[in-house]
């Protein structure tokens, strides 16, 4: 059996369960990120933290949002205010909160904004205030839907996502040498960034590779960007991405 070679393009994580799981399965991982995360020290973020006791709902959209947001909270709130309900969009985000001593509610199967909004405790939020810990830009569905349900929603933007071109040459060489079997992309923005850093003359070779993405929304973006073979994992959870990759690989061989 030949070894599967996977290009992973998301920002580097100190502890990456996806990488660990794929390596245990004997898969070669090329970790060449096309995005980096930069903290944002914005005055508006501090004001939201100082007013944190005015909110009844706190939503964290990513592990980065937890790390940066909870650091801010601990600086100004040695004891967190009572009466705040905490939510996490994904399982890894909920785990990160738990490691910081915060119990958060999160979806049990599908890990995205739609699944979070389907939770019973977020159906009736009229008159409540919600604070979303997130990065600059990104999806607006959470805020828009909670506002439709009668909540007042603020965003605490703690970081920005920037395109990263440091690995462009390495990715180009992998494509030229035909060393890749599959690309793993965790968001539509990552797919856009990948095409932006790869030379135009290699776009054909890139788009002929299978790409595994979390959920139909990102799959649609990949198809619209001319990827021929899009593998749709149920979510961005490591176990879902890994099982989708391994299922495709078993069918391939």
Beta strands, then each sheet from edge to edge (+ up, - down):
strand 1: 5-8
strand 2: 28-31
strand 3: 35-39
strand 4: 57-60
strand 5: 85-88
strand 6: 129-135
strand 7: 152-163
strand 8: 182-184
strand 9: 210-214
strand 10: 230-233
sheet 1: 2+ 1+ 8+ 9+ 10+
sheet 2: 3+ 7- 6- 4- 5-
end
